[in-house]
């Protein structure tokens, strides 16, 4: 019998009804201004809050994928509910959303698992976690049928970031693979302080400086709840040919709700191969 990871946050972070979810995602994609970007898209950074908060930011990045196709997607993000060493790949057959089941690319999963002892096949981090799940309906609407590899970081230290970044780069080297890192930015600061913190992260993204971002995260001078996955994505994207980082859209929860006392930052960004 197939092992399917059931939706954990349908009806909370996004609509549980398939038709309502399809309409909401399509509406977000239609409302977002599709930016013009040069070259090939090797990776995206996308936020992972409820769609009413970060869906507009996420849609800007995902709108770029319309008309493109990939052999697979490698989706990486942080564990919010379980702490464990290294990173885990879901060992089952598929993830489910209200829009249908998305198969795991088993060949790539096996290759990734063999690249580093830091990466294991495990349910750890996938139970109840929202950071990957909320990306999937967007990918379903822009890519149609696709397969993917879901990777959760149990911790976000430098060793894990380097190991995962190098492993996914090697696994993707012979394929046309899209990397997606799921991350929000700073959490619960006053509006102006949050914008200042988030602009520093955006600066490292646009400079394509994963080492600088890692140092700032380690020193706690910047914040991103999926900062480790972003660093790993940047490392992997560079290895497969990306040479430019571009921030596509930034906002925070204060821009959505009007409450600016303690906000959460949302960034959509792309890493591009521009010849």
PAZAPA-4460 file (N, C-alpha, C; in steps of 0.05 Angstrom, whole numbers, plus 32768, in hexadecimal, padded with zeros to 4 digits):
% residues 275
    n_x    n_y    n_z   ca_x   ca_y   ca_z    c_x    c_y    c_z   seq   type   mol
   8011   7FE8   8000   8000   8000   8000   8012   8019   8000     1      X     A
   800A   802D   7FF0   8019   8045   7FEE   8019   8055   8008     2      X     A
   802F   8061   800E   8031   8072   8026   802E   808F   801C     3      X     A
   8019   809C   8026   8013   80B7   801D   8013   80C9   8035     4      X     A
   8022   80DF   8033   8023   80F3   8048   800A   8105   8044     5      X     A
   7FF7   8103   8057   7FDE   8112   8055   7FE2   812F   805C     6      X     A
   7FD1   8140   8051   7FD3   815D   8058   7FD1   8162   8076     7      X     A
   7FE1   8174   8080   7FE1   817A   809C   7FD3   8195   80A2     8      X     A
   7FD4   81A7   808E   7FCA   81C2   8094   7FB5   81CC   8080     9      X     A
   7FAA   81B9   8070   7F93   81C0   805F   7F7C   81C8   8070    10      X     A
   7F6F   81DE   8069   7F59   81E8   807A   7F63   81FC   808E    11      X     A
   7F7E   81FF   8091   7F89   8212   80A4   7F9B   8226   8095    12      X     A
   7FAF   821D   8088   7FC1   822E   8079   7FB7   8234   805D    13      X     A
   7FA6   8223   8053   7F9B   8226   8039   7F81   8216   8037    14      X     A
   7F71   821A   8023   7F57   820D   8020   7F59   81EF   801E    15      X     A
   7F47   81E1   802C   7F46   81C3   802B   7F36   81BA   8014    16      X     A
   7F23   81CA   800B   7F12   81C2   7FF4   7F22   81C5   7FDA    17      X     A
   7F23   81B1   7FC9   7F33   81B3   7FB1   7F2C   81CA   7F9F    18      X     A
   7F12   81CE   7F9A   7F0A   81E4   7F88   7F11   81FF   7F94    19      X     A
   7F0C   8202   7FAE   7F13   821C   7FBB   7F31   8220   7FBA    20      X     A
   7F41   820B   7FBF   7F5E   820E   7FBF   7F68   8215   7FA3    21      X     A
   7F5D   8208   7F8F   7F65   820E   7F73   7F5F   822B   7F6C    22      X     A
   7F47   8234   7F74   7F40   8250   7F6F   7F53   8263   7F7E    23      X     A
   7F59   825D   7F97   7F69   8270   7FA6   7F85   8272   7F9C    24      X     A
   7F91   825B   7F95   7FAC   825B   7F8A   7FAD   8269   7F6F    25      X     A
   7F9A   8263   7F5E   7F99   8270   7F43   7F95   828E   7F46    26      X     A
   7F85   8296   7F5A   7F80   82B3   7F5E   7F9A   82C0   7F67    27      X     A
   7FA8   82B4   7F7A   7FC2   82BF   7F83   7FD6   82C1   7F6C    28      X     A
   7FD7   82AC   7F5B   7FEA   82AD   7F45   7FE2   82C3   7F31    29      X     A
   7FC8   82C7   7F2D   7FBF   82DB   7F1A   7FC4   82F7   7F24    30      X     A
   7FC1   82FB   7F3F   7FC5   8316   7F4A   7FE2   831E   7F4C    31      X     A
   7FF3   830B   7F50   8010   8311   7F53   801C   831B   7F39    32      X     A
   802A   8331   7F3A   8038   833B   7F22   804F   8329   7F1B    33      X     A
   804E   831C   7F04   8063   8309   7EFC   807C   8319   7EF4    34      X     A
   8091   8316   7F03   80A9   8326   7EFD   80B7   831B   7EE4    35      X     A
   80C7   832C   7ED8   80D7   8323   7EC1   80F3   831B   7ECC    36      X     A
   80FA   8302   7EC6   8115   82F9   7ECF   8123   82EC   7EB8    37      X     A
   813D   82F0   7EB6   814D   82E4   7EA0   8156   82C8   7EA7    38      X     A
   815B   82B9   7E92   8168   829F   7E95   8155   8289   7EA0    39      X     A
   8162   8274   7EAB   8153   825D   7EB5   8150   825F   7ED3    40      X     A
   8139   8256   7EDD   8134   8257   7EFA   813E   823C   7F06    41      X     A
   8153   823F   7F17   815E   8227   7F25   8152   8223   7F40    42      X     A
   8149   8238   7F4D   813F   8236   7F68   812D   824D   7F70    43      X     A
   811B   8247   7F83   8109   825C   7F8E   810B   825B   7FAC    44      X     A
   8108   8272   7FB8   8102   8274   7FD5   80E5   827D   7FD7    45      X     A
   80D6   826F   7FE8   80B9   8274   7FEA   80B0   8273   8007    46      X     A
   809F   8286   8010   8096   8286   802C   8082   8270   8031    47      X     A
   807D   826B   804B   806C   8254   8052   8057   825A   8067    48      X     A
   804D   8272   8069   8037   8278   807B   801D   8270   806E    49      X     A
   8007   8276   807C   7FED   8272   8070   7FEA   8283   8058    50      X     A
   7FDA   827A   8045   7FD8   8288   802B   7FCE   82A4   802E    51      X     A
   7FBD   82AA   8042   7FB3   82C5   8046   7FC9   82D8   804D    52      X     A
   7FDF   82CE   8058   7FF6   82DE   805F   800C   82DF   804A    53      X     A
   8015   82C7   8042   802D   82C6   8030   8026   82BC   8015    54      X     A
   800D   82B5   800F   8006   82AA   7FF5   800D   82BD   7FDE    55      X     A
   8009   82D7   7FE2   800E   82EA   7FCD   802C   82EB   7FC6    56      X     A
   803D   82EA   7FDB   805A   82EA   7FD6   8062   82D0   7FC8    57      X     A
   8058   82B9   7FD2   805F   82A0   7FC5   8056   829F   7FA8    58      X     A
   803F   82AA   7FA2   8035   82A9   7F87   8047   82B8   7F73    59      X     A
   8054   82CD   7F7B   8066   82DB   7F69   807C   82C9   7F5F    60      X     A
   8088   82B9   7F71   809D   82A7   7F68   8092   8290   7F57    61      X     A
   807C   8284   7F60   8071   826E   7F51   8066   8275   7F36    62      X     A
   805E   828E   7F33   8054   8297   7F18   8069   8294   7F03    63      X     A
   8083   8295   7F0B   8099   8293   7EF7   809B   8277   7EEC    64      X     A
   808F   8263   7EF9   8091   8247   7EF0   807D   8240   7EDA    65      X     A
   8069   8251   7ED5   8055   824A   7EC1   8063   8246   7EA6    66      X     A
   805D   8230   7E99   8069   822A   7E7F   8084   821D   7E81    67      X     A
   808F   8219   7E99   80A8   820C   7E9C   80A3   81EF   7EA6    68      X     A
   80B7   81DE   7EA2   80B5   81C3   7EAC   80CF   81BA   7EB7    69      X     A
   80CE   81A7   7EC9   80E6   819D   7ED7   80E3   817E   7EDA    70      X     A
   80FA   8171   7EDB   80FA   8155   7EE0   80F0   814E   7EFC    71      X     A
   80F5   8160   7F0E   80EB   815C   7F2A   80F0   8176   7F39    72      X     A
   80E4   8177   7F51   80E8   818E   7F63   80F4   8183   7F7D    73      X     A
   8109   8190   7F87   8113   818A   7FA2   810A   81A0   7FB4    74      X     A
   80FA   8199   7FC8   80ED   81AD   7FD9   80F9   81A9   7FF5    75      X     A
   8105   81BF   8000   8113   81BE   801A   8108   81D3   802C    76      X     A
   8106   81CC   8046   80FC   81DF   8059   8102   81D6   8076    77      X     A
   80FC   81E8   8089   8103   81E2   80A5   80ED   81D4   80B5    78      X     A
   80F5   81C5   80C8   80E2   81B8   80DA   80D9   81CC   80F0    79      X     A
   80BF   81D0   80F2   80B5   81E2   8107   80AC   81D3   8120    80      X     A
   80A8   81B9   811E   809C   81AA   8134   80AE   8194   813F    81      X     A
   80C1   818B   8131   80D3   8175   813B   80F0   817E   8137    82      X     A
   8100   8178   814B   811D   817E   8148   812B   8163   8146    83      X     A
   813D   8161   8132   814D   814A   812E   8166   8152   811F    84      X     A
   817A   8141   811F   8193   8148   8112   8191   8143   80F4    85      X     A
   819E   8155   80E5   81A0   8151   80C8   8186   8158   80BA    86      X     A
   8181   814A   80A5   8169   814F   8094   815C   8134   808D    87      X     A
   8142   8135   8089   8133   811C   8083   8124   811F   8069    88      X     A
   8122   8109   805A   8112   8107   8042   80FA   80F4   8048    89      X     A
   80E3   80FC   8040   80CB   80EC   8045   80CE   80D1   8037    90      X     A
   80CB   80BA   8046   80D0   80A0   803B   80B8   8093   802C    91      X     A
   80A2   80A1   802B   808A   8096   801E   8089   809A   8000    92      X     A
   8070   8098   7FF6   806C   8098   7FD9   8063   80B3   7FCE    93      X     A
   8055   80C3   7FDF   804B   80DD   7FD4   8042   80EF   7FEB    94      X     A
   8040   8108   7FE5   8033   811C   7FF6   8017   8121   7FEA    95      X     A
   8004   8125   7FFA   7FE8   812B   7FF1   7FE1   8148   7FF7    96      X     A
   7FD4   8155   7FE5   7FC6   816E   7FEA   7FA9   816B   7FE0    97      X     A
   7F98   817E   7FE6   7F7C   817C   7FDB   7F7B   817A   7FBD    98      X     A
   7F91   8182   7FB0   7F92   8181   7F92   7F9C   8167   7F87    99      X     A
   7FA4   8154   7F99   7FAD   813A   7F90   7FC7   8132   7F9C   100      X     A
   7FD0   811B   7F95   7FE9   8110   7F9F   8001   8117   7F8D   101      X     A
   8017   811E   7F9A   8030   8125   7F8C   8044   810F   7F92   102      X     A
   804D   8100   7F7D   805F   80EA   7F83   807B   80F3   7F8A   103      X     A
   8088   80E3   7F9C   80A4   80E7   7FA3   80B5   80DC   7F8C   104      X     A
   80C9   80EB   7F84   80DD   80E1   7F70   80F0   80CE   7F7F   105      X     A
   80EA   80B5   7F7D   80F8   80A1   7F8E   8115   809E   7F87   106      X     A
   811C   80A0   7F6D   8138   809D   7F65   8149   80B3   7F70   107      X     A
   813E   80CC   7F6F   814D   80E2   7F7A   814E   80E1   7F98   108      X     A
   8139   80D7   7FA5   8139   80D4   7FC2   814F   80C1   7FCA   109      X     A
   8151   80AB   7FBC   8166   8097   7FC3   8182   80A3   7FBF   110      X     A
   8186   80B1   7FA9   81A0   80BD   7FA4   81A7   80D2   7FBA   111      X     A
   8194   80E2   7FC2   8199   80F6   7FD7   81A0   80E8   7FF1   112      X     A
   8191   80D3   7FF7   8196   80C5   8010   81B2   80B9   8011   113      X     A
   81BD   80B3   7FFA   81D8   80A7   7FF9   81EF   80BB   7FF9   114      X     A
   81E8   80D4   7FF5   81FD   80E9   7FF3   820A   80F0   800E   115      X     A
   81FA   80EF   8023   8205   80F8   803D   81F6   80EA   8054   116      X     A
   8205   80E1   8069   81F8   80D5   8080   81E6   80E9   808F   117      X     A
   81EA   8103   8089   81D9   8117   8096   81BC   8116   808C   118      X     A
   81B8   810B   8074   819E   810A   8067   8193   80ED   806A   119      X     A
   817C   80EB   8077   8170   80D1   807C   8154   80CF   8071   120      X     A
   814B   80B7   806C   812F   80B3   8065   811F   80AE   807E   121      X     A
   810D   80C0   8084   80FF   80BF   809E   80E6   80D0   809D   122      X     A
   80D2   80C8   80AE   80BA   80D9   80B1   80C0   80F1   80C2   123      X     A
   80D7   80F2   80D0   80DD   8108   80E2   80DC   8123   80D3   124      X     A
   80CD   8135   80DF   80CA   8150   80D3   80B4   8152   80BF   125      X     A
   80AA   813C   80B4   8095   813D   80A0   8079   813B   80AD   126      X     A
   8078   8132   80C6   805E   812F   80D3   8054   814A   80DD   127      X     A
   803E   8152   80D0   8032   816B   80D9   803F   8185   80D0   128      X     A
   8055   8182   80C1   8065   819A   80B8   8057   81A7   80A1   129      X     A
   8056   81C2   80A2   8048   81D1   808D   805A   81DD   8077   130      X     A
   8074   81DF   807C   8085   81F0   806B   8087   81E6   804F   131      X     A
   8088   81CC   804B   8088   81C1   802F   806C   81BF   8024   132      X     A
   8059   81B7   8035   803E   81B2   802C   8032   81CB   801E   133      X     A
   8036   81E2   802A   8029   81FA   801F   8034   8202   8004   134      X     A
   804C   81F8   7FFC   8057   81FE   7FE2   8049   81EE   7FCC   135      X     A
   803F   81D7   7FD3   8037   81C3   7FBF   801F   81CB   7FAE   136      X     A
   8009   81D7   7FB9   7FF4   81DF   7FA7   7FFC   81F4   7F92   137      X     A
   800F   8206   7F99   8019   8218   7F85   8028   8209   7F6F   138      X     A
   8039   81F6   7F77   8047   81E6   7F63   8034   81D5   7F52   139      X     A
   801F   81CB   7F5E   800C   81BB   7F4F   7FFE   81CC   7F3A   140      X     A
   7FF8   81E5   7F40   7FEA   81F6   7F2D   7FFC   8201   7F17   141      X     A
   8015   8205   7F1C   8027   8210   7F07   8036   81FA   7EF8   142      X     A
   803B   81E4   7F04   804A   81CE   7EF6   8039   81B7   7EED   143      X     A
   8021   81B5   7EF8   8010   819E   7EF2   801B   8185   7F00   144      X     A
   801E   816F   7EF1   8029   8157   7EFC   8047   8159   7EFF   145      X     A
   8051   8153   7F17   806E   8153   7F1B   8075   8140   7F32   146      X     A
   808E   8139   7F36   8097   812A   7F4D   80AB   813B   7F5C   147      X     A
   80AF   8134   7F76   80C0   8145   7F86   80CD   8134   7F9C   148      X     A
   80E1   8141   7FA9   80EE   8136   7FC0   80EB   8149   7FD7   149      X     A
   80DD   8141   7FEC   80D8   8153   8003   80EE   814F   8019   150      X     A
   80FC   8164   801F   8112   8163   8032   810D   8177   8049   151      X     A
   810E   816D   8062   810A   817E   8079   8124   817F   8089   152      X     A
   812C   8197   8090   8144   819B   80A1   813C   8199   80BF   153      X     A
   8148   8185   80CD   8143   8183   80E9   8152   8198   80F9   154      X     A
   816A   819F   80EF   8178   81B6   80FA   8184   81C5   80E2   155      X     A
   818D   81DD   80E7   8196   81EE   80D1   81B2   81F8   80D5   156      X     A
   81C3   81E6   80E0   81DF   81EE   80E3   81EE   81ED   80C9   157      X     A
   8206   81F7   80C9   8215   81F9   80B0   821A   81DE   80A3   158      X     A
   8220   81CA   80B4   8225   81AF   80AA   820D   81A4   809A   159      X     A
   81F5   81A8   80A5   81DD   819E   8097   81D9   81AE   807D   160      X     A
   81DC   81C8   807E   81D8   81D8   8066   81EB   81D0   8050   161      X     A
   8204   81CD   8056   8218   81C5   8042   8212   81A9   8037   162      X     A
   820C   8197   8049   8207   817B   8040   81EF   817A   802E   163      X     A
   81D9   8187   8035   81C1   8185   8025   81C5   8194   800B   164      X     A
   81D1   81AC   800C   81D6   81BB   7FF3   81E7   81AB   7FDF   165      X     A
   81FD   819F   7FE9   820E   8190   7FD7   8200   8177   7FCD   166      X     A
   81F0   816A   7FDE   81E3   8151   7FD6   81CE   8157   7FC0   167      X     A
   81BE   816C   7FC4   81A9   8171   7FB0   81B5   817B   7F96   168      X     A
   81CC   8189   7F97   81DA   8191   7F7F   81E3   8179   7F6F   169      X     A
   81EF   8165   7F7D   81F9   814D   7F6F   81E2   813D   7F63   170      X     A
   81CD   813B   7F72   81B6   812C   7F69   81A9   8139   7F50   171      X     A
   81AA   8153   7F50   819D   8162   7F3A   81AF   8166   7F22   172      X     A
   81C8   815F   7F24   81DC   8166   7F10   81D4   815C   7EF4   173      X     A
   81C8   8145   7EF2   81C2   8139   7ED8   81A5   813D   7ED0   174      X     A
   8197   814E   7EDF   817A   8152   7EDA   8173   8170   7EDA   175      X     A
   815C   8175   7ED1   8151   8191   7ED2   813F   8192   7EEB   176      X     A
   814A   819B   7F01   813D   819A   7F1B   8139   81B7   7F25   177      X     A
   8121   81BC   7F30   811C   81D5   7F3E   811F   81D1   7F5C   178      X     A
   812E   81E3   7F69   8131   81E3   7F86   811E   81F8   7F91   179      X     A
   8110   81F1   7FA7   80FF   8205   7FB5   8106   8203   7FD2   180      X     A
   810D   821A   7FDE   8112   821C   7FFB   80FB   822B   8007   181      X     A
   80EF   821F   801B   80D8   822A   8029   80E1   8239   8042   182      X     A
   80DD   8253   8043   80E6   8263   8059   80D6   827D   805C   183      X     A
   80CF   8284   8074   80C7   829F   807B   80E0   82AE   8085   184      X     A
   80DE   82C8   8089   80F5   82D7   8093   80F1   82DD   80B1   185      X     A
   80F6   82F6   80B9   80F6   82FC   80D6   80DA   82F8   80E2   186      X     A
   80DA   82F3   80FC   80C1   82EE   810A   80BD   8300   8122   187      X     A
   80A6   830E   8122   809A   831B   813A   80AA   8333   8144   188      X     A
   80B6   8342   8131   80C3   835B   8138   80B0   8372   812F   189      X     A
   80B3   838A   813B   80A5   83A1   8130   80AB   83A5   8112   190      X     A
   8098   83B0   8104   8099   83B2   80E7   80B4   83BC   80DC   191      X     A
   80BD   83D3   80E6   80D6   83DF   80DB   80EE   83CE   80E1   192      X     A
   80EF   83C2   80F9   8105   83B1   8100   8106   8398   80EE   193      X     A
   80EE   838D   80E9   80EC   8375   80D8   80F5   837B   80BC   194      X     A
   80ED   8392   80B1   80F5   8399   8096   8114   839C   8094   195      X     A
   8120   83A8   80A9   813D   83AB   80A9   814B   8390   80AA   196      X     A
   8142   837E   80BB   814D   8363   80BC   814A   8354   80A2   197      X     A
   8132   8356   8096   812C   8347   807E   813C   8352   8066   198      X     A
   8140   836B   8065   8150   8377   804F   816C   836C   804F   199      X     A
   8177   8366   8066   8192   835B   8067   8192   833F   805B   200      X     A
   817E   832F   8061   817C   8314   8054   8179   8317   8036   201      X     A
   8168   8329   802E   8163   832E   8011   817D   8337   8004   202      X     A
   818D   8346   8011   81A7   834F   8006   81B9   8337   8000   203      X     A
   81BA   8323   8012   81CB   830B   800E   81BF   82FA   7FF7   204      X     A
   81A5   82F9   7FF5   8198   82EA   7FDF   81A0   82F7   7FC5   205      X     A
   819D   8311   7FC3   81A3   831E   7FA9   81C0   831E   7FA2   206      X     A
   81D1   831D   7FB7   81EE   831B   7FB2   81F7   82FE   7FAD   207      X     A
   81E4   82EC   7FB0   81E9   82CF   7FAC   8200   82C7   7FBF   208      X     A
   81FE   82CF   7FD8   8214   82CB   7FEB   820A   82B8   8001   209      X     A
   820A   829E   7FFC   8201   828B   8010   8213   828A   8028   210      X     A
   822D   828E   8024   823F   828D   803B   823A   82A5   804E   211      X     A
   8236   82BC   8042   822F   82D3   8053   8215   82D0   8062   212      X     A
   8201   82C5   8054   81E8   82C0   8062   81EB   82AC   8078   213      X     A
   81FA   8297   8074   81FE   8283   8089   820C   828F   80A1   214      X     A
   8220   82A0   809D   822E   82AD   80B3   821A   82BF   80C3   215      X     A
   820A   82CE   80B5   81F7   82E0   80C2   81E2   82D0   80D2   216      X     A
   81D9   82BA   80C7   81C6   82A9   80D5   81D3   829D   80EE   217      X     A
   81EB   8293   80EB   81F9   8287   8102   81FE   829C   8118   218      X     A
   8203   82B4   8111   8208   82CA   8124   81EE   82D6   812F   219      X     A
   81D7   82CD   8124   81BD   82D7   812B   81BA   82F4   8126   220      X     A
   81C7   82FE   8111   81C4   831A   8109   81AD   831D   80F5   221      X     A
   81A4   8307   80E9   818C   8307   80D8   817B   82EF   80E0   222      X     A
   8162   82EF   80D6   8150   82D9   80DC   8142   82CF   80C2   223      X     A
   813F   82B5   80C1   812F   82A8   80AD   8129   828C   80B7   224      X     A
   8110   8285   80BA   810A   826B   80C7   8112   8254   80B6   225      X     A
   8116   8258   809C   8121   8244   808A   813B   824E   807E   226      X     A
   814B   825C   808E   8164   8267   8084   8177   8251   807B   227      X     A
   8178   823B   808A   8189   8225   8082   8182   821A   8066   228      X     A
   8169   8213   8061   8161   820B   8047   8167   8220   8031   229      X     A
   8165   8239   8037   816C   824E   8023   8189   824C   801C   230      X     A
   819A   824A   8031   81B7   8247   802C   81BD   822E   801C   231      X     A
   81B1   8218   8023   81B5   81FF   8014   81AC   8202   7FF7   232      X     A
   8195   820F   7FF2   818C   8213   7FD7   819F   8224   7FC7   233      X     A
   81A9   8239   7FD3   81BC   824B   7FC5   81D5   823B   7FBE   234      X     A
   81DF   822B   7FD0   81F7   821B   7FCA   81F2   8207   7FB3   235      X     A
   81DA   81FA   7FB4   81D4   81E7   7F9F   81CF   81F5   7F84   236      X     A
   81C0   820B   7F85   81BA   8219   7F6C   81D4   8222   7F5E   237      X     A
   81E7   822C   7F6E   8200   8235   7F62   820F   821D   7F55   238      X     A
   820E   8206   7F62   821C   81EF   7F58   8210   81E5   7F3D   239      X     A
   81F6   81EA   7F38   81EA   81E1   7F1F   81E8   81F8   7F0B   240      X     A
   81F5   820E   7F10   81F7   8223   7EFB   81EB   823D   7F01   241      X     A
   81DC   8240   7F16   81D0   825A   7F1D   81E6   826E   7F23   242      X     A
   81E2   8287   7F1A   81F6   829C   7F1E   81EA   82B7   7F26   243      X     A
   81D0   82B7   7F2D   81C4   82D0   7F35   81AD   82CB   7F48   244      X     A
   81AB   82DB   7F5D   8195   82DA   7F6F   8184   82F2   7F6C   245      X     A
   8169   82EF   7F6D   8158   8306   7F69   8140   8304   7F7C   246      X     A
   813D   8319   7F8D   8125   831B   7F9D   810E   8323   7F8C   247      X     A
   80F8   8315   7F8D   80E1   831A   7F7C   80CB   832A   7F8A   248      X     A
   80C7   8325   7FA4   80B2   8332   7FB2   80B7   832F   7FD0   249      X     A
   80B3   8345   7FDF   80B6   8344   7FFC   809E   8353   8008   250      X     A
   8094   8347   801E   8080   8355   802F   8082   8348   804A   251      X     A
   8072   8353   805D   8070   8345   8076   8052   8345   807F   252      X     A
   804D   8337   8094   8031   8334   809D   8024   834F   80A3   253      X     A
   8034   8363   80AB   8029   837D   80B0   801D   838A   8098   254      X     A
   8029   8384   8081   801E   838E   8068   8003   8382   8061   255      X     A
   7FFE   836A   806B   7FE5   835C   8065   7FCF   8363   8079   256      X     A
   7FD6   8362   8093   7FC2   8366   80A8   7FC0   8382   80B3   257      X     A
   7FD5   8392   80AF   7FD5   83AD   80BA   7FE0   83AE   80D6   258      X     A
   7FE4   8397   80E3   7FEF   8396   80FE   800E   8395   80FB   259      X     A
   801B   83AA   8103   8038   83AD   80FE   8048   83AA   8118   260      X     A
   803C   83A0   812D   804B   839E   8146   805E   8387   8147   261      X     A
   8056   8370   813B   8067   8358   813B   8061   8349   8121   262      X     A
   8073   834B   810E   806D   8341   80F3   807F   832A   80EB   263      X     A
   8077   831C   80D6   8087   8307   80CA   808D   830E   80AD   264      X     A
   80A6   830A   80A5   80AE   8312   808A   80AB   82FB   8076   265      X     A
   80A4   8303   805D   80A0   82EF   8047   80AF   82F8   802E   266      X     A
   80C0   82E6   8024   80D0   82EC   800C   80CB   82D7   7FF6   267      X     A
   80C8   82E0   7FDE   80C9   82CF   7FC6   80E2   82D7   7FB7   268      X     A
   80F3   82C4   7FB0   810C   82C9   7FA3   8113   82B3   7F8F   269      X     A
   8124   82B9   7F7C   812B   82A5   7F67   8149   82A5   7F64   270      X     A
   8154   828E   7F5D   8170   828B   7F56   8172   8282   7F39   271      X     A
   8180   8291   7F29   817E   828F   7F0D   8199   8288   7F00   272      X     A
   8197   8279   7EEA   81AF   8275   7EDA   81AC   8287   7EC1   273      X     A
   81BD   829B   7EC1   81BD   82AF   7EAB   81D6   82AD   7E9C   274      X     A
   81D5   82A6   7E83   81ED   82A2   7E73   81F8   82BE   7E69   275      X     A
***
